[in-house]
Amino acid sequence: MSGSYPVIELFESIQGEGYFQGLGAGFIRLAGCNLRCSWCDTRQALTLEKAALMTIDEILRAGRFTQPRVIITGGEPTLHDLGPLVKALKSVGKYVCLETNGTNPVPAEWGIDWITASPKPDSNYVLRCRADELKYVVDSTFAAAVVSAGAVPAERIYLQIEGGKAESAAKAYQIVMENPHLQLRVGTQLHKMIHVE
């Protein structure tokens, strides 16, 4: 198949966050990002410097994806034309998920099955794509007012604890409890808690 992508890493693990937390998945981490968040935990994916340019066939062979879900993440994967990659993954029976910062549209013709959008303060929490779930990192400046309530079904909005910080956890808890009408959830990073990639 044609098309090539700047790949940072291919691996299998559990999905550590959000709706599919705890379920097995394959991961394709692509390089390049249009934001520079201060608390980014995937800095190796911000630029193309550390990426290996791989064809779709190479990705499928090297990834050896055994789990039913494959998650395309980054960096910001919507900087690349994901259509051919998604088509190839679906042709081998995969349910394809995307993790995006929400700053770019996600064309319907790409055929993504599930979109996790994580609006960021560096983009004023803009959301330019449809989403199935939303994740917000709760840093010192975060406020419930930025939540795109109504953009996804109730109970699919996660307030992610910034880097395991106690003050972030306390703030996320407080926001959830003070805004029952939003049906927010405190989100954790299960993969970090059980010490897997």
ZADO-1210 file (C-alpha; in nm, 4 decimals, padded with zeros to 6 digits):
<atoms>
<atom x="00.0000" y="00.0000" z="00.0000" code="MET" pos="1"/>
<atom x="00.1150" y="00.3528" z="-00.0713" code="SER" pos="2"/>
<atom x="00.1801" y="00.6300" z="00.1782" code="GLY" pos="3"/>
<atom x="00.4439" y="00.6804" z="00.4432" code="SER" pos="4"/>
<atom x="00.4380" y="00.8284" z="00.7916" code="TYR" pos="5"/>
<atom x="00.6919" y="00.9647" z="01.0440" code="PRO" pos="6"/>
<atom x="00.6746" y="00.7009" z="01.3184" code="VAL" pos="7"/>
<atom x="00.8120" y="00.7552" z="01.6686" code="ILE" pos="8"/>
<atom x="00.7090" y="00.4176" z="01.8055" code="GLU" pos="9"/>
<atom x="00.4870" y="00.1145" z="01.7535" code="LEU" pos="10"/>
<atom x="00.3849" y="-00.0914" z="02.0546" code="PHE" pos="11"/>
<atom x="00.1061" y="-00.2801" z="02.2257" code="GLU" pos="12"/>
<atom x="-00.0174" y="-00.2131" z="02.5769" code="SER" pos="13"/>
<atom x="-00.3387" y="-00.1254" z="02.7554" code="ILE" pos="14"/>
<atom x="-00.5216" y="00.1967" z="02.6865" code="GLN" pos="15"/>
<atom x="-00.4393" y="00.3861" z="03.0034" code="GLY" pos="16"/>
<atom x="-00.6977" y="00.6631" z="02.9793" code="GLU" pos="17"/>
<atom x="-01.0568" y="00.7377" z="02.8937" code="GLY" pos="18"/>
<atom x="-01.3435" y="00.5256" z="02.7700" code="TYR" pos="19"/>
<atom x="-01.1341" y="00.2222" z="02.6717" code="PHE" pos="20"/>
<atom x="-00.9146" y="00.2338" z="02.9836" code="GLN" pos="21"/>
<atom x="-00.7686" y="-00.1043" z="03.0704" code="GLY" pos="22"/>
<atom x="-00.8359" y="-00.2679" z="02.7326" code="LEU" pos="23"/>
<atom x="-00.5531" y="-00.3923" z="02.5135" code="GLY" pos="24"/>
<atom x="-00.4563" y="-00.1877" z="02.2094" code="ALA" pos="25"/>
<atom x="-00.1889" y="-00.1357" z="01.9493" code="GLY" pos="26"/>
<atom x="-00.0364" y="00.2111" z="01.9326" code="PHE" pos="27"/>
<atom x="00.1068" y="00.4044" z="01.6393" code="ILE" pos="28"/>
<atom x="00.2764" y="00.7218" z="01.7621" code="ARG" pos="29"/>
<atom x="00.3391" y="00.9694" z="01.4807" code="LEU" pos="30"/>
<atom x="00.5763" y="01.2668" z="01.4931" code="ALA" pos="31"/>
<atom x="00.4935" y="01.6326" z="01.4580" code="GLY" pos="32"/>
<atom x="00.2751" y="01.8645" z="01.6644" code="CYS" pos="33"/>
<atom x="00.1287" y="02.2091" z="01.6129" code="ASN" pos="34"/>
<atom x="00.1255" y="02.2895" z="01.9874" code="LEU" pos="35"/>
<atom x="00.3930" y="02.3094" z="02.2585" code="ARG" pos="36"/>
<atom x="00.2184" y="02.2369" z="02.5879" code="CYS" pos="37"/>
<atom x="00.4409" y="02.2872" z="02.8923" code="SER" pos="38"/>
<atom x="00.3355" y="01.9567" z="03.0518" code="TRP" pos="39"/>
<atom x="00.3549" y="01.7426" z="02.7357" code="CYS" pos="40"/>
<atom x="00.4568" y="01.3860" z="02.8251" code="ASP" pos="41"/>
<atom x="00.5483" y="01.2845" z="02.4679" code="THR" pos="42"/>
<atom x="00.8085" y="01.5459" z="02.3798" code="ARG" pos="43"/>
<atom x="00.9917" y="01.2970" z="02.1602" code="GLN" pos="44"/>
<atom x="00.6981" y="01.3251" z="01.9186" code="ALA" pos="45"/>
<atom x="00.6925" y="01.7053" z="01.8856" code="LEU" pos="46"/>
<atom x="00.9247" y="01.7196" z="01.5845" code="THR" pos="47"/>
<atom x="01.0270" y="01.4878" z="01.3023" code="LEU" pos="48"/>
<atom x="01.3893" y="01.4569" z="01.4212" code="GLU" pos="49"/>
<atom x="01.3479" y="01.1254" z="01.6028" code="LYS" pos="50"/>
<atom x="01.0969" y="00.9733" z="01.3611" code="ALA" pos="51"/>
<atom x="01.1496" y="00.6864" z="01.1193" code="ALA" pos="52"/>
<atom x="00.9707" y="00.7333" z="00.7874" code="LEU" pos="53"/>
<atom x="00.7741" y="00.4111" z="00.7375" code="MET" pos="54"/>
<atom x="00.5395" y="00.2877" z="00.4677" code="THR" pos="55"/>
<atom x="00.2026" y="00.1454" z="00.5620" code="ILE" pos="56"/>
<atom x="00.3237" y="-00.2069" z="00.4882" code="ASP" pos="57"/>
<atom x="00.6247" y="-00.1515" z="00.7146" code="GLU" pos="58"/>
<atom x="00.4004" y="-00.0213" z="00.9934" code="ILE" pos="59"/>
<atom x="00.1703" y="-00.3233" z="00.9709" code="LEU" pos="60"/>
<atom x="00.4626" y="-00.5680" z="00.9655" code="ARG" pos="61"/>
<atom x="00.6620" y="-00.4021" z="01.2439" code="ALA" pos="62"/>
<atom x="00.3591" y="-00.3343" z="01.4639" code="GLY" pos="63"/>
<atom x="00.2378" y="-00.6951" z="01.4596" code="ARG" pos="64"/>
<atom x="-00.0850" y="-00.5711" z="01.6122" code="PHE" pos="65"/>
<atom x="-00.2666" y="-00.8528" z="01.7951" code="THR" pos="66"/>
<atom x="-00.5267" y="-00.6445" z="01.9797" code="GLN" pos="67"/>
<atom x="-00.8616" y="-00.5554" z="01.8179" code="PRO" pos="68"/>
<atom x="-00.8062" y="-00.1790" z="01.8619" code="ARG" pos="69"/>
<atom x="-00.5266" y="00.0318" z="01.7159" code="VAL" pos="70"/>
<atom x="-00.4783" y="00.3858" z="01.8459" code="ILE" pos="71"/>
<atom x="-00.3117" y="00.6480" z="01.6271" code="ILE" pos="72"/>
<atom x="-00.1570" y="00.9124" z="01.8496" code="THR" pos="73"/>
<atom x="00.1254" y="01.1627" z="01.8525" code="GLY" pos="74"/>
<atom x="00.2320" y="01.4428" z="01.8595" code="GLY" pos="75"/>
<atom x="-00.0665" y="01.5552" z="01.6577" code="GLU" pos="76"/>
<atom x="-00.1545" y="01.2840" z="01.4035" code="PRO" pos="77"/>
<atom x="-00.4025" y="01.4980" z="01.2076" code="THR" pos="78"/>
<atom x="-00.1046" y="01.6813" z="01.0571" code="LEU" pos="79"/>
<atom x="-00.0805" y="01.3761" z="00.8281" code="HIS" pos="80"/>
<atom x="-00.3261" y="01.2253" z="00.5788" code="ASP" pos="81"/>
<atom x="-00.4421" y="00.9302" z="00.7848" code="LEU" pos="82"/>
<atom x="-00.6902" y="00.7980" z="00.5288" code="GLY" pos="83"/>
<atom x="-00.4639" y="00.5356" z="00.3662" code="PRO" pos="84"/>
<atom x="-00.3302" y="00.4148" z="00.7029" code="LEU" pos="85"/>
<atom x="-00.6782" y="00.3804" z="00.8513" code="VAL" pos="86"/>
<atom x="-00.8001" y="00.1956" z="00.5421" code="LYS" pos="87"/>
<atom x="-00.5115" y="-00.0495" z="00.5720" code="ALA" pos="88"/>
<atom x="-00.5754" y="-00.1094" z="00.9425" code="LEU" pos="89"/>
<atom x="-00.9449" y="-00.1662" z="00.8837" code="LYS" pos="90"/>
<atom x="-00.8672" y="-00.4067" z="00.5993" code="SER" pos="91"/>
<atom x="-00.7048" y="-00.6344" z="00.8586" code="VAL" pos="92"/>
<atom x="-01.0002" y="-00.6046" z="01.0936" code="GLY" pos="93"/>
<atom x="-00.8872" y="-00.3316" z="01.3339" code="LYS" pos="94"/>
<atom x="-01.1088" y="-00.0836" z="01.5175" code="TYR" pos="95"/>
<atom x="-00.9201" y="00.2421" z="01.4666" code="VAL" pos="96"/>
<atom x="-00.9033" y="00.5111" z="01.7339" code="CYS" pos="97"/>
<atom x="-00.7481" y="00.8556" z="01.7045" code="LEU" pos="98"/>
<atom x="-00.6055" y="01.0775" z="01.9764" code="GLU" pos="99"/>
<atom x="-00.5965" y="01.4430" z="01.8720" code="THR" pos="100"/>
<atom x="-00.5696" y="01.7870" z="02.0284" code="ASN" pos="101"/>
<atom x="-00.8807" y="01.8876" z="01.8337" code="GLY" pos="102"/>
<atom x="-00.7258" y="02.1778" z="01.6434" code="THR" pos="103"/>
<atom x="-00.7785" y="02.0215" z="01.2993" code="ASN" pos="104"/>
<atom x="-01.0865" y="01.8702" z="01.1339" code="PRO" pos="105"/>
<atom x="-01.0940" y="01.4908" z="01.1033" code="VAL" pos="106"/>
<atom x="-01.2362" y="01.4082" z="00.7595" code="PRO" pos="107"/>
<atom x="-01.5187" y="01.1528" z="00.7702" code="ALA" pos="108"/>
<atom x="-01.3627" y="00.9768" z="00.4719" code="GLU" pos="109"/>
<atom x="-01.0677" y="00.8738" z="00.6889" code="TRP" pos="110"/>
<atom x="-01.3044" y="00.6251" z="00.8507" code="GLY" pos="111"/>
<atom x="-01.1874" y="00.6696" z="01.2104" code="ILE" pos="112"/>
<atom x="-01.4043" y="00.4618" z="01.4453" code="ASP" pos="113"/>
<atom x="-01.3415" y="00.6565" z="01.7690" code="TRP" pos="114"/>
<atom x="-01.2006" y="01.0053" z="01.8238" code="ILE" pos="115"/>
<atom x="-01.0541" y="01.1157" z="02.1549" code="THR" pos="116"/>
<atom x="-01.0014" y="01.4906" z="02.1537" code="ALA" pos="117"/>
<atom x="-00.7899" y="01.6594" z="02.4176" code="SER" pos="118"/>
<atom x="-00.8332" y="02.0360" z="02.3766" code="PRO" pos="119"/>
<atom x="-00.5345" y="02.2281" z="02.5083" code="LYS" pos="120"/>
<atom x="-00.4810" y="02.5728" z="02.6611" code="PRO" pos="121"/>
<atom x="-00.2216" y="02.6542" z="02.3923" code="ASP" pos="122"/>
<atom x="-00.5096" y="02.6559" z="02.1399" code="SER" pos="123"/>
<atom x="-00.7608" y="02.8245" z="02.3744" code="ASN" pos="124"/>
<atom x="-00.9326" y="02.4841" z="02.4051" code="TYR" pos="125"/>
<atom x="-01.0553" y="02.5025" z="02.0456" code="VAL" pos="126"/>
<atom x="-01.2379" y="02.1929" z="01.9172" code="LEU" pos="127"/>
<atom x="-01.2510" y="02.1706" z="01.5375" code="ARG" pos="128"/>
<atom x="-01.3368" y="01.8038" z="01.5006" code="CYS" pos="129"/>
<atom x="-01.6134" y="01.5711" z="01.6033" code="ARG" pos="130"/>
<atom x="-01.5266" y="01.3690" z="01.9114" code="ALA" pos="131"/>
<atom x="-01.6481" y="01.0594" z="02.0911" code="ASP" pos="132"/>
<atom x="-01.4814" y="01.1579" z="02.4170" code="GLU" pos="133"/>
<atom x="-01.2995" y="01.4606" z="02.5559" code="LEU" pos="134"/>
<atom x="-00.9969" y="01.4703" z="02.7862" code="LYS" pos="135"/>
<atom x="-00.8766" y="01.7871" z="02.9557" code="TYR" pos="136"/>
<atom x="-00.5499" y="01.8092" z="03.1492" code="VAL" pos="137"/>
<atom x="-00.6196" y="01.9857" z="03.4782" code="VAL" pos="138"/>
<atom x="-00.3308" y="02.2256" z="03.5286" code="ASP" pos="139"/>
<atom x="-00.3159" y="02.5343" z="03.7495" code="SER" pos="140"/>
<atom x="-00.5094" y="02.7458" z="03.4962" code="THR" pos="141"/>
<atom x="-00.7844" y="02.4967" z="03.4083" code="PHE" pos="142"/>
<atom x="-01.1469" y="02.5948" z="03.4759" code="ALA" pos="143"/>
<atom x="-01.4748" y="02.4134" z="03.4130" code="ALA" pos="144"/>
<atom x="-01.5868" y="02.6984" z="03.1861" code="ALA" pos="145"/>
<atom x="-01.3618" y="02.5719" z="02.9036" code="VAL" pos="146"/>
<atom x="-01.5342" y="02.2327" z="02.8869" code="VAL" pos="147"/>
<atom x="-01.7218" y="02.1775" z="02.5596" code="SER" pos="148"/>
<atom x="-02.0333" y="02.0417" z="02.7293" code="ALA" pos="149"/>
<atom x="-02.2691" y="01.8886" z="02.4743" code="GLY" pos="150"/>
<atom x="-01.9902" y="01.8074" z="02.2280" code="ALA" pos="151"/>
<atom x="-01.9942" y="01.4436" z="02.3410" code="VAL" pos="152"/>
<atom x="-02.2445" y="01.2326" z="02.5352" code="PRO" pos="153"/>
<atom x="-02.2613" y="01.2976" z="02.9084" code="ALA" pos="154"/>
<atom x="-02.0081" y="01.1035" z="03.1140" code="GLU" pos="155"/>
<atom x="-01.7483" y="01.0950" z="02.8353" code="ARG" pos="156"/>
<atom x="-01.5607" y="01.4031" z="02.9526" code="ILE" pos="157"/>
<atom x="-01.2488" y="01.3254" z="03.1544" code="TYR" pos="158"/>
<atom x="-01.0463" y="01.5609" z="03.3706" code="LEU" pos="159"/>
<atom x="-00.6955" y="01.4167" z="03.3484" code="GLN" pos="160"/>
<atom x="-00.4607" y="01.4606" z="03.6441" code="ILE" pos="161"/>
<atom x="-00.1491" y="01.6461" z="03.5332" code="GLU" pos="162"/>
<atom x="00.1550" y="01.4218" z="03.5769" code="GLY" pos="163"/>
<atom x="00.0128" y="01.2530" z="03.8878" code="GLY" pos="164"/>
<atom x="00.0295" y="01.5801" z="04.0829" code="LYS" pos="165"/>
<atom x="-00.1701" y="01.5881" z="04.4071" code="ALA" pos="166"/>
<atom x="-00.2817" y="01.9478" z="04.3497" code="GLU" pos="167"/>
<atom x="-00.4133" y="01.8569" z="04.0035" code="SER" pos="168"/>
<atom x="-00.6018" y="01.5574" z="04.1456" code="ALA" pos="169"/>
<atom x="-00.7563" y="01.7753" z="04.4163" code="ALA" pos="170"/>
<atom x="-00.8604" y="02.0368" z="04.1627" code="LYS" pos="171"/>
<atom x="-01.0114" y="01.7763" z="03.9268" code="ALA" pos="172"/>
<atom x="-01.2079" y="01.6284" z="04.2180" code="TYR" pos="173"/>
<atom x="-01.3338" y="01.9722" z="04.3205" code="GLN" pos="174"/>
<atom x="-01.4462" y="02.0589" z="03.9659" code="ILE" pos="175"/>
<atom x="-01.6330" y="01.7287" z="03.9304" code="VAL" pos="176"/>
<atom x="-01.8105" y="01.7762" z="04.2614" code="MET" pos="177"/>
<atom x="-01.8995" y="02.1409" z="04.1953" code="GLU" pos="178"/>
<atom x="-02.0406" y="02.0766" z="03.8467" code="ASN" pos="179"/>
<atom x="-02.2758" y="01.7777" z="03.8726" code="PRO" pos="180"/>
<atom x="-02.4748" y="01.8982" z="03.5714" code="HIS" pos="181"/>
<atom x="-02.1687" y="01.8382" z="03.3478" code="LEU" pos="182"/>
<atom x="-02.1268" y="01.4726" z="03.4543" code="GLN" pos="183"/>
<atom x="-01.7470" y="01.5041" z="03.4398" code="LEU" pos="184"/>
<atom x="-01.5131" y="01.2210" z="03.5394" code="ARG" pos="185"/>
<atom x="-01.1727" y="01.2346" z="03.7041" code="VAL" pos="186"/>
<atom x="-00.9343" y="01.0585" z="03.4669" code="GLY" pos="187"/>
<atom x="-00.6255" y="00.8651" z="03.5651" code="THR" pos="188"/>
<atom x="-00.3332" y="00.7175" z="03.3711" code="GLN" pos="189"/>
<atom x="-00.3697" y="00.3478" z="03.4499" code="LEU" pos="190"/>
<atom x="-00.0630" y="00.2496" z="03.2472" code="HIS" pos="191"/>
<atom x="00.1545" y="00.4661" z="03.4704" code="LYS" pos="192"/>
<atom x="-00.0083" y="00.3367" z="03.7879" code="MET" pos="193"/>
<atom x="00.0686" y="-00.0248" z="03.6973" code="ILE" pos="194"/>
<atom x="00.4075" y="00.0650" z="03.5446" code="HIS" pos="195"/>
<atom x="00.3609" y="-00.0398" z="03.1828" code="VAL" pos="196"/>
<atom x="00.4264" y="00.1584" z="02.8664" code="GLU" pos="197"/>
</atoms>
